[in-house]
Amino acid sequence: MSVIERWQSEIERPTEGFFAAFAARIGEPDGLRDGVREAVKALVPLIDWEAYQPHVPHGILGLRSVLRLRPRLADPSFHRLLAVQLHMAAHEGRRAAPLKAAAGSGSWRNLEDFLRARRPGLAYAEAQGFEAPTPEDFRRLGLLVAPDMANVGHKAVLADHLGDLVALLDQPRATGRRLLGLAAWLAAAPEDTFWHRRAAARLEGVAPALADGDVPSQAAGLEALVREVCDLGLVELLDRLAGRVKAGLPLAELRTALVLAASEKVLDARRDLEGKTAWTFTYLATLGRTGGADARLWAQAAALVNLFPTDEAEDRVRPRPPAGPATPEALLDAVLDAEVPEAMGLAQALAQAGQGDAVLSALAEAASRNDPSFNHTHQVLAVVAADELQPVLPATAQTALLGALAKNLANSQGSGDLGHRADRALARP
């Protein structure tokens, strides 16, 4: 059996030899890229997407984030992270028989009809008729599902992440069709436009675009907006937010307030809700890339952040100032040892010293040592989201975000056994 055949066999029927087959495959010319392509192409028709509804398994969804973390990781850590992510994808629930769909005509008109008719199988088949899907096709699909917040916004995130994954894999034709089919399949699943319709009703008669402008220097004004997002009921929040939009609320101010509010919600999250709460970072990062200044979409994001519980400030976990030098190594140790206050204190101290990149690299390394199936890949998704949000945030929001992310990872550590198995298989003589 050739290296490629062995890898394809492990993808379809994973065994104890999975990581050894992965190590051999990435050792081939272009093996890493082609190995991921082969895995995605094989797995999309095998996974029982319907059985997860309204949720979405994150094995394939997380691959884009893993590839985006490559610049922050040494090769052994990156290879470990990719190996365990593919292992997760290969072990997700399977159909009784692979999904077989005759390719459609590759027509956007037909695809949009199937989306409106809520026909996932036909939407998937129509996507198989596209000759060579491009990231632009995924962006177009993302715009169609942007108002739909079913399963807290997974449709828009999936379209965005899979489109970027296609780009990262050099736009393969067959794999691209499978990924577009998956995004279209989910897009045609039952919708939820409750938040969008209520935001649109409040903005009726107003150009629903947030104003340009910088984040205000008055901390009090920003804090008032954060408190509204965190503490008000949904109806009053949307009323207040619509009023602010009509008064010229800048996009930069709302985005900063939402990141600060989302960071506060993460601080309040119980261990079993860490992943779900950190999803707000993933949604905000996608919206920042794809949503433009559409106030209706940003109102949806405010409603999403508002959805999670807020504790009293005095009951919230607080950072502990570092007892010694604040270093990325100390931060990594604190996260892996589940020392939450210490991890928060180190992350914030490093961020305030202008070392936000070092914080993100340490947190990426911590995520690479964790079994992604334990937390549904939310650690990797959240680290990449923070990486993408950092450049558009003021320093105070960057510090708050990194402190919350350190708390999230330290409080959601799972087993590292899978990573150790991958390391042994990947070890070079």
C-alpha positions as CSV (number, residue, x, y, z in Angstrom):
1,M,0.0,0.0,0.0
2,S,1.4,3.4,-1.0
3,V,1.7,6.3,1.4
4,I,-1.2,8.0,-0.2
5,E,-3.4,4.9,-0.1
6,R,-2.5,4.3,3.5
7,W,-3.5,7.9,4.5
8,Q,-6.8,7.6,2.6
9,S,-7.5,4.4,4.3
10,E,-6.9,5.9,7.7
11,I,-9.2,8.9,6.9
12,E,-12.0,6.6,5.9
13,R,-11.5,4.0,8.7
14,P,-9.2,5.5,11.3
15,T,-7.1,3.0,13.4
16,E,-4.2,3.2,15.8
17,G,-2.0,3.9,12.7
18,F,-3.6,7.2,12.0
19,F,-0.8,9.4,13.2
20,A,1.9,7.3,11.6
21,A,0.0,7.5,8.3
22,F,-0.3,11.3,8.7
23,A,3.5,11.6,9.4
24,A,4.3,9.7,6.3
25,R,1.9,11.7,4.1
26,I,3.2,15.1,5.1
27,G,6.7,13.8,4.4
28,E,5.8,13.6,0.7
29,P,6.3,16.5,-1.7
30,D,3.3,18.9,-1.1
31,G,2.2,16.2,1.3
32,L,0.8,18.5,4.0
33,R,-1.4,20.5,1.6
34,D,-2.5,17.5,-0.4
35,G,-3.1,15.4,2.7
36,V,-5.5,18.0,4.1
37,R,-7.2,18.2,0.7
38,E,-7.6,14.4,0.6
39,A,-9.0,14.3,4.1
40,V,-11.6,17.0,3.5
41,K,-12.7,15.5,0.1
42,A,-13.2,12.1,1.7
43,L,-14.8,13.3,5.0
44,V,-17.5,15.8,3.8
45,P,-19.7,13.0,2.3
46,L,-19.1,10.6,5.2
47,I,-20.0,12.8,8.2
48,D,-23.6,12.7,9.3
49,W,-24.3,16.4,9.3
50,E,-28.0,16.0,9.8
51,A,-27.5,14.1,13.1
52,Y,-25.7,17.1,14.6
53,Q,-28.5,19.6,13.8
54,P,-28.8,22.4,14.9
55,H,-25.2,22.1,15.8
56,V,-22.2,21.6,13.5
57,P,-19.2,19.3,14.1
58,H,-16.0,21.4,14.3
59,G,-13.4,19.0,12.9
60,I,-13.4,20.4,9.4
61,L,-14.5,23.9,10.5
62,G,-11.4,24.1,12.6
63,L,-8.9,23.3,9.9
64,R,-8.7,26.9,8.6
65,S,-7.8,28.1,12.1
66,V,-5.1,25.5,12.5
67,L,-3.5,26.5,9.2
68,R,-3.8,30.2,10.2
69,L,-1.8,29.5,13.4
70,R,1.2,28.1,11.4
71,P,3.2,31.4,11.7
72,R,2.8,31.3,15.5
73,L,4.0,27.8,16.0
74,A,7.2,25.8,15.6
75,D,6.9,23.0,13.0
76,P,6.5,20.2,15.6
77,S,3.7,22.1,17.4
78,F,2.0,22.9,14.1
79,H,2.2,19.4,12.8
80,R,0.9,18.1,16.2
81,L,-2.1,20.5,16.1
82,L,-2.9,19.6,12.5
83,A,-2.7,15.9,13.2
84,V,-5.0,16.0,16.2
85,Q,-7.5,18.3,14.3
86,L,-7.7,15.9,11.4
87,H,-8.0,13.0,13.9
88,M,-11.0,14.8,15.4
89,A,-12.6,15.2,11.9
90,A,-12.0,11.6,11.0
91,H,-13.8,10.4,14.2
92,E,-16.9,12.5,13.9
93,G,-20.3,10.8,13.5
94,R,-20.6,8.9,10.2
95,R,-23.6,8.3,7.9
96,A,-24.9,4.8,7.3
97,A,-23.7,5.3,3.7
98,P,-21.7,8.1,2.1
99,L,-23.7,11.0,0.7
100,K,-24.0,10.6,-3.0
101,A,-25.4,13.5,-5.0
102,A,-25.5,13.9,-8.8
103,A,-23.7,17.1,-9.6
104,G,-26.1,20.0,-10.4
105,S,-25.5,22.6,-13.1
106,G,-23.4,24.9,-10.9
107,S,-25.9,27.7,-11.2
108,W,-26.1,30.4,-8.6
109,R,-29.8,31.0,-9.5
110,N,-30.6,27.3,-8.8
111,L,-28.5,27.4,-5.6
112,E,-30.3,30.4,-4.3
113,D,-33.6,28.8,-5.1
114,F,-32.6,25.7,-3.0
115,L,-31.5,27.9,-0.1
116,R,-34.9,29.7,-0.1
117,A,-36.7,26.4,-0.3
118,R,-34.7,24.9,2.6
119,R,-33.4,21.9,0.5
120,P,-30.0,21.1,1.9
121,G,-29.4,18.0,-0.2
122,L,-30.2,19.8,-3.5
123,A,-28.1,22.8,-2.4
124,Y,-25.2,20.4,-1.8
125,A,-25.7,18.7,-5.2
126,E,-25.9,22.1,-7.0
127,A,-22.6,23.1,-5.5
128,Q,-21.0,20.0,-6.9
129,G,-21.6,21.4,-10.4
130,F,-19.3,24.4,-9.8
131,E,-16.2,23.9,-11.9
132,A,-13.7,25.4,-9.5
133,P,-15.2,27.2,-6.5
134,T,-13.2,30.3,-5.4
135,P,-13.2,32.2,-2.1
136,E,-15.5,34.7,-3.9
137,D,-18.2,32.0,-4.2
138,F,-18.0,31.4,-0.4
139,R,-18.2,35.2,0.2
140,R,-21.3,35.4,-1.9
141,L,-22.8,32.5,0.0
142,G,-21.8,34.2,3.3
143,L,-23.7,37.4,2.3
144,L,-26.9,35.3,1.6
145,V,-26.7,33.8,5.1
146,A,-25.5,36.8,7.0
147,P,-29.0,37.6,8.5
148,D,-29.4,34.0,9.7
149,M,-28.2,33.4,13.3
150,A,-29.2,29.7,13.5
151,N,-26.9,28.0,16.0
152,V,-25.5,31.4,17.0
153,G,-24.2,32.4,13.6
154,H,-22.5,29.2,12.4
155,K,-23.7,29.6,8.9
156,A,-21.8,32.8,8.2
157,V,-18.7,31.6,10.1
158,L,-18.7,28.3,8.2
159,A,-19.0,30.1,4.8
160,D,-16.2,32.5,5.8
161,H,-13.8,29.9,7.2
162,L,-14.3,27.3,4.4
163,G,-13.7,30.0,1.8
164,D,-10.4,30.9,3.4
165,L,-9.6,27.2,3.8
166,V,-10.0,26.8,0.0
167,A,-7.6,29.7,-0.5
168,L,-5.1,28.2,2.0
169,L,-5.2,24.9,0.1
170,D,-4.5,26.7,-3.2
171,Q,-8.1,26.4,-4.5
172,P,-8.4,22.7,-5.3
173,R,-11.3,21.9,-7.5
174,A,-12.8,18.7,-6.1
175,T,-12.1,19.6,-2.5
176,G,-13.4,23.1,-3.1
177,R,-16.7,21.7,-4.4
178,R,-17.1,19.5,-1.3
179,L,-16.5,22.5,0.9
180,L,-18.8,24.7,-1.0
181,G,-21.4,21.9,-0.9
182,L,-21.0,21.7,2.9
183,A,-21.4,25.5,3.3
184,A,-24.5,25.4,1.0
185,W,-25.9,22.4,2.8
186,L,-25.8,24.2,6.1
187,A,-27.1,27.5,4.5
188,A,-30.2,25.6,3.4
189,A,-30.9,24.2,6.9
190,P,-33.6,25.8,9.0
191,E,-33.0,29.5,9.5
192,D,-33.3,31.9,12.5
193,T,-33.6,35.6,11.5
194,F,-35.3,36.6,14.8
195,W,-32.5,39.1,15.8
196,H,-32.1,40.4,12.3
197,R,-35.7,41.2,11.8
198,R,-36.0,43.0,15.1
199,A,-32.8,45.1,14.4
200,A,-34.1,45.9,10.9
201,A,-37.5,47.0,12.3
202,R,-35.8,49.5,14.6
203,L,-33.6,50.9,11.8
204,E,-36.5,51.2,9.3
205,G,-36.2,54.4,7.4
206,V,-32.5,54.9,8.3
207,A,-29.5,53.9,6.2
208,P,-28.5,50.9,8.3
209,A,-24.8,51.7,8.2
210,L,-22.6,52.5,11.2
211,A,-20.7,55.7,10.9
212,D,-16.9,56.1,10.4
213,G,-14.9,57.3,13.3
214,D,-12.3,56.4,15.9
215,V,-13.0,54.9,19.3
216,P,-13.8,57.8,21.7
217,S,-11.1,58.8,24.2
218,Q,-13.7,59.1,26.9
219,A,-13.7,55.7,28.7
220,A,-17.0,56.5,30.4
221,G,-18.9,56.6,27.1
222,L,-17.5,53.3,26.0
223,E,-18.2,51.7,29.4
224,A,-21.8,52.8,29.1
225,L,-22.2,51.0,25.8
226,V,-20.4,47.9,27.3
227,R,-22.9,47.9,30.2
228,E,-25.8,48.1,27.9
229,V,-24.6,45.1,25.9
230,C,-23.9,43.1,29.0
231,D,-26.7,44.0,31.3
232,L,-29.9,45.0,29.5
233,G,-32.6,42.7,28.2
234,L,-32.7,42.1,24.5
235,V,-35.6,44.4,23.7
236,E,-34.1,47.4,25.5
237,L,-30.6,46.6,24.2
238,L,-31.8,46.8,20.6
239,D,-33.8,49.9,21.3
240,R,-30.8,51.7,22.7
241,L,-28.5,50.4,20.0
242,A,-30.8,51.6,17.2
243,G,-30.9,55.0,18.9
244,R,-27.1,55.1,19.0
245,V,-26.9,54.2,15.3
246,K,-29.3,57.0,14.4
247,A,-27.1,59.4,16.4
248,G,-24.0,58.4,14.5
249,L,-22.4,55.5,16.4
250,P,-19.0,54.8,14.9
251,L,-18.3,51.2,13.9
252,A,-15.0,51.3,15.7
253,E,-16.7,52.2,19.0
254,L,-19.3,49.4,18.7
255,R,-16.7,46.8,17.7
256,T,-14.5,47.8,20.7
257,A,-17.5,47.7,23.1
258,L,-18.5,44.3,21.8
259,V,-15.0,42.8,22.3
260,L,-14.9,44.3,25.8
261,A,-18.4,42.9,26.6
262,A,-17.5,39.5,25.1
263,S,-14.3,39.4,27.2
264,E,-16.4,40.1,30.3
265,K,-18.8,37.3,29.4
266,V,-15.8,34.9,29.0
267,L,-14.6,35.9,32.5
268,D,-18.0,34.9,33.8
269,A,-18.2,31.6,31.9
270,R,-18.4,28.4,33.8
271,R,-15.9,25.7,32.7
272,D,-18.6,23.8,30.8
273,L,-19.5,27.0,28.9
274,E,-16.0,28.2,28.1
275,G,-16.1,27.1,24.5
276,K,-19.7,28.3,23.7
277,T,-18.9,31.7,25.3
278,A,-15.6,32.2,23.4
279,W,-17.5,31.6,20.2
280,T,-18.5,35.3,20.4
281,F,-14.8,36.1,19.5
282,T,-15.1,33.8,16.4
283,Y,-18.3,35.4,15.3
284,L,-17.0,39.0,15.8
285,A,-13.8,38.2,13.8
286,T,-15.9,36.8,10.9
287,L,-18.2,39.8,11.0
288,G,-15.2,42.2,11.0
289,R,-14.0,40.6,7.7
290,T,-17.4,40.1,6.0
291,G,-20.1,42.4,7.5
292,G,-18.9,45.8,6.5
293,A,-20.7,48.5,8.5
294,D,-24.2,47.0,8.3
295,A,-25.7,48.0,11.6
296,R,-28.3,45.2,11.4
297,L,-25.5,42.6,11.4
298,W,-23.6,44.3,14.2
299,A,-26.9,44.4,16.2
300,Q,-27.0,40.6,15.8
301,A,-23.5,40.4,17.3
302,A,-24.6,42.6,20.2
303,A,-27.6,40.2,20.8
304,L,-25.2,37.2,20.7
305,V,-22.9,38.7,23.3
306,N,-25.9,39.7,25.4
307,L,-27.2,36.1,25.3
308,F,-24.5,34.8,27.7
309,P,-24.8,35.4,31.5
310,T,-23.1,38.3,33.3
311,D,-22.0,37.8,37.0
312,E,-21.6,40.5,39.6
313,A,-18.2,42.2,39.2
314,E,-17.1,41.2,42.8
315,D,-17.7,37.5,42.0
316,R,-15.6,37.5,38.9
317,V,-12.3,35.8,38.7
318,R,-9.5,38.4,38.8
319,P,-6.0,38.4,37.4
320,R,-3.1,37.8,39.9
321,P,-0.1,40.0,39.4
322,P,3.0,37.9,38.4
323,A,5.1,36.8,41.3
324,G,8.2,36.9,39.0
325,P,9.1,38.1,35.6
326,A,6.3,38.0,33.1
327,T,7.4,35.8,30.2
328,P,5.6,33.8,27.5
329,E,7.1,30.7,29.0
330,A,5.5,31.5,32.4
331,L,2.2,32.2,30.7
332,L,2.3,28.8,28.9
333,D,3.0,27.0,32.1
334,A,0.2,28.8,33.9
335,V,-2.3,27.9,31.2
336,L,-1.2,24.2,31.0
337,D,-1.4,24.0,34.8
338,A,-4.9,25.5,34.8
339,E,-3.8,28.4,37.0
340,V,-6.5,30.8,35.9
341,P,-5.7,34.0,37.9
342,E,-2.0,33.6,37.3
343,A,-2.5,33.1,33.5
344,M,-4.7,36.2,33.3
345,G,-2.2,38.3,35.2
346,L,0.7,37.2,33.0
347,A,-1.2,37.7,29.8
348,Q,-2.3,41.2,30.8
349,A,1.2,42.2,32.0
350,L,2.7,41.0,28.8
351,A,0.1,42.8,26.7
352,Q,0.6,46.1,28.7
353,A,4.3,45.7,28.0
354,G,3.6,45.7,24.2
355,Q,4.1,41.9,23.9
356,G,0.6,40.9,22.7
357,D,2.1,38.9,19.9
358,A,4.1,36.8,22.4
359,V,0.8,36.2,24.4
360,L,-0.9,35.0,21.3
361,S,2.0,32.6,20.4
362,A,2.0,31.2,23.9
363,L,-1.7,30.6,23.8
364,A,-1.4,29.1,20.4
365,E,1.2,26.7,21.8
366,A,-1.2,25.8,24.7
367,A,-4.0,25.1,22.3
368,S,-1.7,22.8,20.2
369,R,-1.3,20.6,23.3
370,N,-5.0,20.1,23.9
371,D,-7.3,17.5,22.5
372,P,-9.6,19.5,20.2
373,S,-12.5,17.1,20.6
374,F,-12.6,18.0,24.3
375,N,-13.7,21.5,23.6
376,H,-15.0,21.2,20.0
377,T,-12.0,23.2,18.7
378,H,-13.1,26.4,20.5
379,Q,-9.6,27.0,21.8
380,V,-8.1,27.2,18.3
381,L,-11.0,29.1,16.9
382,A,-10.7,31.7,19.8
383,V,-7.0,32.1,19.5
384,V,-7.2,32.9,15.8
385,A,-10.2,35.2,16.3
386,A,-8.2,37.2,18.9
387,D,-5.2,37.3,16.5
388,E,-7.5,38.8,13.8
389,L,-9.2,41.2,16.2
390,Q,-6.1,42.7,17.8
391,P,-5.0,45.0,15.0
392,V,-8.3,46.9,15.0
393,L,-8.6,47.4,18.8
394,P,-7.2,50.1,21.1
395,A,-4.6,48.9,23.7
396,T,-7.1,48.6,26.6
397,A,-9.4,46.3,24.6
398,Q,-6.4,44.2,23.4
399,T,-5.3,43.7,27.1
400,A,-8.9,42.8,28.1
401,L,-9.3,40.3,25.2
402,L,-5.9,38.6,25.9
403,G,-6.6,38.3,29.6
404,A,-10.0,36.8,28.9
405,L,-8.5,34.4,26.4
406,A,-5.9,33.3,28.8
407,K,-8.6,32.6,31.4
408,N,-10.6,30.7,28.8
409,L,-7.7,28.4,27.8
410,A,-6.5,27.8,31.4
411,N,-10.1,26.9,32.5
412,S,-10.7,24.5,29.6
413,Q,-7.7,22.3,29.5
414,G,-8.3,18.8,28.4
415,S,-6.2,15.7,27.9
416,G,-2.9,16.0,26.1
417,D,-2.6,12.3,25.5
418,L,-3.7,12.5,21.8
419,G,-1.0,15.2,21.2
420,H,1.6,13.0,22.8
421,R,0.6,10.1,20.5
422,A,0.9,12.4,17.5
423,D,4.3,13.7,18.7
424,R,5.7,10.2,18.9
425,A,4.5,9.3,15.4
426,L,5.9,12.6,14.0
427,A,9.3,12.3,15.8
428,R,12.1,12.3,13.2
429,P,15.0,9.9,13.7
